[in-house]
Amino acid sequence: WLTVIAGAFLRLFPHLRRLDLYLVVTCRDGPGEEAMIGYFSSRKIVQLEVGDPRRSTLLGLADNIATVRRERSWRRPRPFEKADAIEVNIVSQAADGLPLGFQEVRCSKSAPRDWSRGAT
């Protein structure tokens, strides 16, 4: 998906030389963390140096993204850096992957009926 998103943006904006992807991902990086139950997520910035997008190929983008993932060369975003990046929420795609047959339970909550400023 990241390759398709990056390719679409390069097609729409052919003057770009670098794409910043702001990823919202599950926190499953450490040993044994794949067995944790809960919605733990982190934010990562992936910088894709494209060069001349007119000469870039989808295979080249895919290889670039695979290299970033393999080398874990993402970083935590700095304040306000999200504004210039393409946000991709990967956590929503992991809902069916909970361990031991656990399932997500969502409780609907109605909108508040009155407004309070928190003071008495």
DSSP file (Angstrom, degrees, kcal/mol; ACC not computed):
  #  RESIDUE AA STRUCTURE BP1 BP2  ACC     N-H-->O    O-->H-N    N-H-->O    O-->H-N    TCO  KAPPA ALPHA  PHI   PSI    X-CA   Y-CA   Z-CA
    1    1 A W     >        0   0    0      0, 0.0     4,-2.6     0, 0.0     5,-0.2   0.000 360.0 360.0 360.0 -37.7    0.0    0.0    0.0
    2    2 A L  H  >  +     0   0    0      1,-0.2     4,-2.6     2,-0.2     5,-0.2   0.878 360.0  51.7 -63.8 -36.1    2.8    2.4    0.8
    3    3 A T  H  > S+     0   0    0      2,-0.2     4,-2.6     1,-0.2    -1,-0.2   0.917 110.9  47.5 -65.2 -43.0    4.2    2.0   -2.7
    4    4 A V  H  > S+     0   0    0      2,-0.2     4,-2.3     1,-0.2    -2,-0.2   0.913 113.4  47.9 -64.8 -43.0    0.8    2.7   -4.3
    5    5 A I  H  X S+     0   0    0     -4,-2.6     4,-2.2     2,-0.2    -2,-0.2   0.935 114.0  46.4 -63.5 -46.5    0.3    5.8   -2.1
    6    6 A A  H  X S+     0   0    0     -4,-2.6     4,-2.2    -5,-0.2    -2,-0.2   0.912 113.0  50.0 -63.3 -42.4    3.8    7.1   -2.9
    7    7 A G  H  X S+     0   0    0     -4,-2.6     4,-1.8     1,-0.2    -1,-0.2   0.886 109.6  51.1 -63.6 -39.4    3.3    6.4   -6.6
    8    8 A A  H  X S+     0   0    0     -4,-2.3     4,-2.2     2,-0.2    -1,-0.2   0.912 110.8  48.0 -65.2 -42.3    0.0    8.2   -6.7
    9    9 A F  H  X S+     0   0    0     -4,-2.2     4,-2.7     1,-0.2    -2,-0.2   0.882 110.7  50.9 -67.7 -36.9    1.4   11.3   -4.9
   10   10 A L  H  < S+     0   0    0     -4,-2.2    -1,-0.2     2,-0.2    -2,-0.2   0.852 110.6  50.0 -67.8 -31.9    4.4   11.4   -7.3
   11   11 A R  H  < S+     0   0    0     -4,-1.8    -2,-0.2    -5,-0.2    -1,-0.2   0.899 115.6  42.4 -70.5 -39.9    2.0   11.2  -10.2
   12   12 A L  H  < S+     0   0    0     -4,-2.2    -2,-0.2     1,-0.3    -1,-0.2   0.852 127.1  31.2 -73.3 -34.9   -0.1   14.1   -8.8
   13   13 A F    ><  +     0   0    0     -4,-2.7     3,-1.8    -5,-0.2    -1,-0.3  -0.699  66.9 171.8-126.1  77.9    2.8   16.2   -7.8
   14   14 A P  T 3  S+     0   0    0      0, 0.0    40,-0.2     0, 0.0    -1,-0.1   0.559  72.2  68.4 -69.8  -6.7    5.7   15.5  -10.2
   15   15 A H  T 3  S+     0   0    0     38,-0.1     2,-0.1    37,-0.1    -5,-0.1   0.589  75.2 108.9 -85.5 -10.2    7.9   18.3   -8.8
   16   16 A L    <   +     0   0    0     -3,-1.8     3,-0.1    -7,-0.2    -3,-0.0  -0.426  40.7 179.8 -69.7 138.7    8.4   16.5   -5.5
   17   17 A R  S    S+     0   0    0      1,-0.3    33,-2.4    -2,-0.1    34,-1.8   0.527  71.9  31.1-109.7 -15.4   11.9   15.1   -4.9
   18   18 A R  E     -A   49   0A   0     31,-0.2     2,-0.4    32,-0.2    -1,-0.3  -0.997  64.2-156.1-145.7 139.3   11.1   13.6   -1.4
   19   19 A L  E     -A   48   0A   0     29,-2.3    29,-3.3    -2,-0.3     2,-0.6  -0.958   6.3-155.8-114.7 134.4    8.0   12.1    0.2
   20   20 A D  E     -A   47   0A   0     -2,-0.4    66,-2.8    64,-0.4     2,-0.6  -0.952   8.4-160.7-107.6 121.6    7.5   12.0    3.9
   21   21 A L  E     -Ab  46  86A   0     25,-3.0    25,-2.7    -2,-0.6     2,-0.8  -0.907   5.3-155.5-102.8 123.9    5.2    9.3    5.1
   22   22 A Y  E     -Ab  45  87A   0     64,-2.8    66,-2.7    -2,-0.6     2,-0.4  -0.868  21.1-164.3 -98.1 104.1    3.7    9.8    8.6
   23   23 A L  E     -Ab  44  88A   0     21,-3.1    21,-2.4    -2,-0.8     2,-0.7  -0.771  19.9-159.2 -99.8 132.2    2.8    6.3    9.7
   24   24 A V  E     +Ab  43  89A   0     64,-2.5    66,-2.6    -2,-0.4    67,-1.2  -0.943  34.8 167.6-103.0 109.9    0.6    5.4   12.6
   25   25 A V  E     -A   42   0A   0     17,-2.5    17,-2.8    -2,-0.7     2,-0.1  -0.804  39.1 -94.7-126.7 161.2    1.6    1.8   13.3
   26   26 A T  E     -A   41   0A   0     -2,-0.3     2,-1.5    15,-0.2    15,-0.3  -0.450  37.5-117.7 -72.1 148.5    1.2   -0.8   16.0
   27   27 A C  S    S+     0   0    0     13,-2.3    -1,-0.1     1,-0.2    13,-0.1  -0.674  70.5 124.8 -87.5  85.4    3.8   -1.0   18.7
   28   28 A R        +     0   0    0     -2,-1.5    -1,-0.2     1,-0.1     6,-0.1  -0.155  31.2 110.0-133.0  38.9    5.0   -4.5   18.1
   29   29 A D        +     0   0    0      4,-0.1     3,-0.1     2,-0.1    -1,-0.1   0.808  60.3  73.2 -87.2 -31.6    8.7   -3.9   17.5
   30   30 A G  S >  S-     0   0    0      1,-0.1     3,-1.5    -3,-0.0     4,-0.3  -0.308  96.2 -77.5 -87.0 167.5   10.2   -5.4   20.6
   31   31 A P  T 3  S+     0   0    0      0, 0.0    -1,-0.1     0, 0.0    -2,-0.1  -0.404 115.6   5.4 -62.5 131.5   10.7   -9.1   21.6
   32   32 A G  T >  S+     0   0    0     -2,-0.1     3,-1.4    -4,-0.1     4,-0.2   0.374  94.0 115.6  78.8  -5.2    7.4  -10.7   22.8
   33   33 A E  G X   +     0   0    0     -3,-1.5     3,-1.3     1,-0.3    -4,-0.1   0.675  59.3  74.3 -73.2 -15.3    5.4   -7.6   22.0
   34   34 A E  G 3  S+     0   0    0     -4,-0.3    -1,-0.3     1,-0.2    -6,-0.0   0.699  92.8  56.7 -69.3 -15.4    3.3   -9.5   19.4
   35   35 A A  G <  S+     0   0    0     -3,-1.4    -1,-0.2    63,-0.1    -2,-0.2   0.491  82.2 111.2 -91.8  -4.7    1.5  -11.2   22.3
   36   36 A M    <   -     0   0    0     -3,-1.3     2,-0.5    -4,-0.2     4,-0.1  -0.406  59.2-145.1 -70.0 146.2    0.4   -8.0   23.9
   37   37 A I        +     0   0    0     61,-0.1     2,-0.2    -2,-0.1    -2,-0.1  -0.964  55.5  62.4-114.7 125.9   -3.3   -7.2   23.8
   38   38 A G  S    S-     0   0    0     -2,-0.5     2,-1.2     2,-0.1    -2,-0.0  -0.740  88.9 -73.5 144.2 168.6   -4.4   -3.7   23.5
   39   39 A Y        +     0   0    0     -2,-0.2     2,-0.6   -13,-0.1    -2,-0.1  -0.736  56.4 161.2 -98.9  89.1   -4.2   -0.8   21.1
   40   40 A F        +     0   0    0     -2,-1.2   -13,-2.3    -4,-0.1     2,-0.3  -0.938  12.4 169.5-106.7 122.7   -0.7    0.4   21.4
   41   41 A S  E     -A   26   0A   0     -2,-0.6     2,-0.3   -15,-0.3   -15,-0.2  -0.929  16.3-166.3-134.3 158.7    0.4    2.6   18.5
   42   42 A S  E     -A   25   0A   0    -17,-2.8   -17,-2.5    -2,-0.3     2,-0.4  -0.918  20.1-122.0-137.3 165.6    3.3    4.8   17.6
   43   43 A R  E     -A   24   0A   0     -2,-0.3     2,-0.4   -19,-0.2   -19,-0.2  -0.901  28.0-179.1-112.1 138.6    4.0    7.4   15.0
   44   44 A K  E     -A   23   0A   0    -21,-2.4   -21,-3.1    -2,-0.4     2,-0.5  -0.989  20.3-141.9-136.8 145.2    6.9    7.1   12.6
   45   45 A I  E     -AC  22  75A   0     30,-3.3    30,-1.6    -2,-0.4     2,-0.5  -0.934  14.8-168.2-105.7 127.1    8.3    9.3    9.8
   46   46 A V  E     -A   21   0A   0    -25,-2.7   -25,-3.0    -2,-0.5     2,-0.6  -0.971   7.4-156.3-114.1 120.4    9.6    7.6    6.7
   47   47 A Q  E     -A   20   0A   0     -2,-0.5     2,-0.7    26,-0.3   -27,-0.2  -0.868   4.6-164.3-100.9 120.7   11.5    9.8    4.3
   48   48 A L  E     -A   19   0A   0    -29,-3.3   -29,-2.3    -2,-0.6     2,-0.8  -0.905   7.7-153.6-106.2 111.2   11.6    8.5    0.8
   49   49 A E  E     +A   18   0A   0     -2,-0.7   -31,-0.2   -31,-0.2    -2,-0.0  -0.761  22.4 169.6 -83.2 113.8   14.3   10.2   -1.3
   50   50 A V        -     0   0    0    -33,-2.4     2,-0.4    -2,-0.8   -32,-0.2   0.794  15.1-165.5 -98.7 -34.1   12.9   10.0   -4.9
   51   51 A G  S    S+     0   0    0    -34,-1.8    -1,-0.2     5,-0.0     3,-0.1  -0.688  71.4   8.4  78.3-131.6   15.2   12.2   -6.9
   52   52 A D    >   -     0   0    0     -2,-0.4     3,-1.6     1,-0.2     4,-0.5  -0.748  69.1-160.5 -84.6 108.8   13.6   12.9  -10.3
   53   53 A P  T 3  S+     0   0    0      0, 0.0     3,-0.5     0, 0.0    -1,-0.2   0.738  86.7  66.3 -65.9 -20.7   10.0   11.4  -10.1
   54   54 A R  T 3  S+     0   0    0    -40,-0.2    -2,-0.0     1,-0.2   -39,-0.0   0.760 108.2  39.9 -69.6 -22.1    9.7   11.3  -13.9
   55   55 A R  S <  S+     0   0    0     -3,-1.6    -1,-0.2     2,-0.1     2,-0.2   0.430  94.9 106.3-103.4  -1.6   12.4    8.6  -13.9
   56   56 A S        -     0   0    0     -4,-0.5     2,-0.3    -3,-0.5    -5,-0.0  -0.528  54.7-155.0 -80.8 145.0   11.2    6.8  -10.8
   57   57 A T     >  -     0   0    0     -2,-0.2     4,-2.2     1,-0.1     5,-0.2  -0.776  27.1-117.7-115.2 162.2    9.5    3.4  -11.2
   58   58 A L  H  > S+     0   0    0     -2,-0.3     4,-2.8     1,-0.2     5,-0.2   0.875 118.2  53.8 -64.9 -36.4    7.1    1.6   -8.9
   59   59 A L  H  > S+     0   0    0      2,-0.2     4,-2.3     1,-0.2    -1,-0.2   0.893 107.9  50.2 -64.4 -38.6    9.6   -1.2   -8.5
   60   60 A G  H  > S+     0   0    0      2,-0.2     4,-2.2     1,-0.2    -2,-0.2   0.898 111.4  48.2 -65.0 -40.8   12.2    1.4   -7.4
   61   61 A L  H  X S+     0   0    0     -4,-2.2     4,-2.7     2,-0.2     5,-0.2   0.922 111.2  50.6 -63.9 -43.9    9.7    2.9   -4.9
   62   62 A A  H  X S+     0   0    0     -4,-2.8     4,-2.5     1,-0.2    -2,-0.2   0.907 111.6  47.6 -61.3 -41.3    8.8   -0.6   -3.6
   63   63 A D  H  X S+     0   0    0     -4,-2.3     4,-2.3     2,-0.2    -1,-0.2   0.890 110.9  51.8 -66.5 -39.1   12.5   -1.4   -3.1
   64   64 A N  H  X S+     0   0    0     -4,-2.2     4,-2.1     2,-0.2    -2,-0.2   0.926 112.8  44.8 -61.4 -46.0   13.1    2.0   -1.4
   65   65 A I  H  X S+     0   0    0     -4,-2.7     4,-2.3     1,-0.2    -2,-0.2   0.900 112.4  51.5 -67.1 -40.9   10.2    1.3    1.1
   66   66 A A  H  X S+     0   0    0     -4,-2.5     4,-2.8    -5,-0.2    -1,-0.2   0.884 109.4  50.9 -63.2 -37.9   11.4   -2.3    1.7
   67   67 A T  H  X S+     0   0    0     -4,-2.3     4,-2.7     2,-0.2    -1,-0.2   0.913 109.0  50.5 -65.8 -42.3   14.9   -1.0    2.4
   68   68 A V  H  X>S+     0   0    0     -4,-2.1     5,-1.8     1,-0.2     4,-0.8   0.923 114.2  45.2 -60.7 -44.1   13.5    1.5    4.9
   69   69 A R  H  <5S+     0   0    0     -4,-2.3     3,-0.4     2,-0.2    -2,-0.2   0.927 114.3  47.6 -65.6 -45.0   11.5   -1.2    6.6
   70   70 A R  H  <5S+     0   0    0     -4,-2.8    -2,-0.2     1,-0.2    -1,-0.2   0.898 119.2  39.2 -64.6 -41.4   14.4   -3.7    6.7
   71   71 A E  H  <5S-     0   0    0     -4,-2.7    -1,-0.2    -5,-0.2    -2,-0.2   0.526 101.7-134.2 -86.0  -5.9   16.9   -1.2    8.0
   72   72 A R  T  <5 +     0   0    0     -4,-0.8    -3,-0.2    -3,-0.4    -4,-0.1   0.913  46.7 159.1  52.7  47.3   14.3    0.3   10.4
   73   73 A S      < +     0   0    0     -5,-1.8   -26,-0.3    -6,-0.2    -1,-0.1   0.022  28.7 112.7 -94.2  28.5   15.4    3.8    9.3
   74   74 A W        -     0   0    0     -6,-0.3     2,-0.3   -28,-0.1   -28,-0.2  -0.412  48.6-160.1 -85.2 173.7   12.3    5.6   10.3
   75   75 A R  B     -C   45   0A   0    -30,-1.6   -30,-3.3    -2,-0.1    -2,-0.0  -0.949  27.3 -85.5-148.2 167.3   12.3    8.1   13.1
   76   76 A R        -     0   0    0     -2,-0.3   -32,-0.2   -32,-0.2     2,-0.1  -0.546  52.8-109.4 -74.4 141.2    9.9    9.8   15.5
   77   77 A P        -     0   0    0      0, 0.0    -1,-0.1     0, 0.0     3,-0.1  -0.407  24.7-130.9 -73.2 147.9    8.2   12.9   14.1
   78   78 A R    >   -     0   0    0      1,-0.2     3,-2.0    -2,-0.1     4,-0.4  -0.529  47.4 -69.3 -86.6 162.4    9.2   16.3   15.4
   79   79 A P  T 3  S+     0   0    0      0, 0.0    -1,-0.2     0, 0.0     0, 0.0  -0.256 120.1   6.1 -54.8 137.7    6.4   18.8   16.4
   80   80 A F  T >  S+     0   0    0      1,-0.1     3,-0.7    -3,-0.1     4,-0.3   0.463  94.3 115.4  68.7   5.0    4.4   20.1   13.4
   81   81 A E  G X   +     0   0    0     -3,-2.0     3,-1.1     1,-0.2     4,-0.2   0.749  61.8  71.2 -73.9 -21.9    6.2   17.7   11.0
   82   82 A K  G >  S+     0   0    0     -4,-0.4     3,-1.4     1,-0.2    -1,-0.2   0.792  83.7  70.4 -62.5 -28.1    2.9   15.9   10.3
   83   83 A A  G <  S+     0   0    0     -3,-0.7    -1,-0.2     1,-0.3    -2,-0.2   0.796 102.9  41.2 -63.2 -29.2    1.6   18.9    8.4
   84   84 A D  G <  S+     0   0    0     -3,-1.1   -64,-0.4    -4,-0.3    -1,-0.3   0.316 106.1  81.5-100.3   7.7    4.1   18.3    5.5
   85   85 A A  S <  S-     0   0    0     -3,-1.4     2,-0.7    -4,-0.2   -64,-0.2  -0.701  81.0-112.3-115.0 163.8    3.7   14.5    5.4
   86   86 A I  E     -b   21   0A   0    -66,-2.8   -64,-2.8    -2,-0.2     2,-0.4  -0.856  36.4-139.3 -92.5 117.4    1.3   12.0    4.0
   87   87 A E  E     -b   22   0A   0     -2,-0.7     2,-0.4   -66,-0.2   -64,-0.2  -0.664  22.4-179.0 -86.2 129.1   -0.5   10.3    6.9
   88   88 A V  E     -b   23   0A   0    -66,-2.7   -64,-2.5    -2,-0.4     2,-0.9  -0.981  15.5-152.8-128.7 118.2   -1.1    6.6    6.6
   89   89 A N  E     +b   24   0A   0     -2,-0.4     4,-0.2   -66,-0.2   -64,-0.1  -0.806  22.4 166.9 -93.8 107.3   -2.9    4.7    9.5
   90   90 A I    >   +     0   0    0    -66,-2.6     3,-1.0    -2,-0.9     4,-0.4   0.635  64.3  77.3 -92.8 -17.0   -1.7    1.1    9.5
   91   91 A V  G >  S+     0   0    0    -67,-1.2     3,-1.8     1,-0.3    -1,-0.2   0.876  86.4  60.9 -61.4 -38.0   -3.2    0.3   12.9
   92   92 A S  G >  S+     0   0    0      1,-0.3     3,-0.7     2,-0.2    -1,-0.3   0.750  99.6  56.5 -64.1 -22.5   -6.7    0.1   11.4
   93   93 A Q  G <  S+     0   0    0     -3,-1.0     3,-0.4     1,-0.2    -1,-0.3   0.579  98.2  62.7 -82.7  -9.6   -5.6   -2.8    9.2
   94   94 A A  G X   +     0   0    0     -3,-1.8     3,-1.5    -4,-0.4    -1,-0.2   0.287  68.9 104.1 -98.3  10.1   -4.4   -4.8   12.2
   95   95 A A  T <  S+     0   0    0     -3,-0.7     3,-0.5     1,-0.3     9,-0.3   0.792  81.0  48.3 -65.9 -28.2   -7.8   -5.2   13.8
   96   96 A D  T 3  S+     0   0    0     -3,-0.4    -1,-0.3     1,-0.2    -2,-0.1   0.358  96.1  76.3 -92.9   7.7   -8.2   -8.9   12.8
   97   97 A G    <   +     0   0    0     -3,-1.5    -1,-0.2     2,-0.0    -2,-0.1   0.027  57.5 138.2-108.1  28.2   -4.8   -9.9   13.9
   98   98 A L    >   -     0   0    0     -3,-0.5     3,-0.7     4,-0.3   -61,-0.1  -0.496  54.7-111.0 -74.2 143.0   -5.2  -10.1   17.7
   99   99 A P  G >  S+     0   0    0      0, 0.0     3,-1.9     0, 0.0    -1,-0.1  -0.252  88.8  18.2 -73.6 160.1   -3.6  -13.2   19.3
  100  100 A L  G 3  S-     0   0    0      1,-0.3    -2,-0.0     2,-0.0   -65,-0.0   0.708 127.1 -66.0  58.1  26.8   -5.3  -16.2   20.9
  101  101 A G  G <  S+     0   0    0     -3,-0.7    -1,-0.3     1,-0.2    -3,-0.0   0.609  86.6 157.6  76.3  11.1   -8.6  -15.5   19.2
  102  102 A F    <   -     0   0    0     -3,-1.9     2,-0.3    -5,-0.0    -4,-0.3  -0.369  24.6-154.8 -67.9 150.2   -9.3  -12.3   21.0
  103  103 A Q        -     0   0    0     -6,-0.1     2,-0.3    -2,-0.0    -7,-0.1  -0.917  19.8-104.8-127.1 153.3  -11.7   -9.9   19.3
  104  104 A E        -     0   0    0     -2,-0.3     2,-0.5    -9,-0.3    -9,-0.0  -0.566  30.0-158.5 -74.9 136.6  -12.2   -6.1   19.4
  105  105 A V        -     0   0    0     -2,-0.3     2,-0.5     2,-0.0    -1,-0.0  -0.975   7.2-168.0-118.7 119.7  -15.2   -5.0   21.4
  106  106 A R        -     0   0    0     -2,-0.5     2,-0.6     2,-0.0    -2,-0.0  -0.911   6.9-155.8-110.0 133.6  -16.5   -1.5   20.7
  107  107 A C        -     0   0    0     -2,-0.5     2,-0.2     2,-0.0    -2,-0.0  -0.927  18.2-132.2-107.7 123.3  -19.1    0.2   22.9
  108  108 A S        -     0   0    0     -2,-0.6     2,-0.4     1,-0.0    -2,-0.0  -0.490  21.5-164.6 -74.9 144.9  -21.1    2.8   21.2
  109  109 A K        -     0   0    0     -2,-0.2     2,-0.1     3,-0.0    -1,-0.0  -0.996  14.2-130.1-133.0 129.7  -21.4    6.1   23.1
  110  110 A S        -     0   0    0     -2,-0.4     3,-0.1     1,-0.1     0, 0.0  -0.334  35.1 -91.8 -76.6 161.4  -24.0    8.7   22.3
  111  111 A A        -     0   0    0      1,-0.1    -1,-0.1    -2,-0.1     0, 0.0  -0.372  53.2 -90.1 -67.7 149.5  -23.1   12.4   21.9
  112  112 A P        -     0   0    0      0, 0.0    -1,-0.1     0, 0.0     3,-0.0  -0.312  28.0-149.7 -61.9 145.1  -23.1   14.6   25.0
  113  113 A R  S    S+     0   0    0     -3,-0.1     2,-0.3     1,-0.0    -2,-0.1   0.627  75.3  25.9 -93.0 -15.1  -26.5   16.2   25.6
  114  114 A D  S    S-     0   0    0      2,-0.0     2,-0.4     0, 0.0    -1,-0.0  -0.910  75.6-117.8-141.5 171.2  -25.1   19.3   27.3
  115  115 A W        -     0   0    0     -2,-0.3     2,-0.4    -3,-0.0    -2,-0.0  -0.914  25.8-178.3-114.7 137.2  -22.0   21.4   27.4
  116  116 A S        -     0   0    0     -2,-0.4    -2,-0.0     1,-0.1     0, 0.0  -0.999  24.1-154.3-135.0 137.0  -19.9   22.0   30.5
  117  117 A R        -     0   0    0     -2,-0.4     3,-0.1     2,-0.3    -1,-0.1   0.386  50.8-110.3 -91.1   5.3  -16.8   24.1   30.8
  118  118 A G  S    S+     0   0    0      1,-0.3     2,-0.3     2,-0.0    -2,-0.0   0.428  84.9 101.8  87.5  -1.2  -15.5   22.0   33.7
  119  119 A A              0   0    0      1,-0.1    -1,-0.3     0, 0.0    -2,-0.3  -0.824 360.0 360.0-115.2 155.6  -16.0   24.6   36.4
  120  120 A T              0   0    0     -2,-0.3    -1,-0.1    -3,-0.1    -2,-0.0   0.438 360.0 360.0-100.3 360.0  -18.7   24.9   39.0
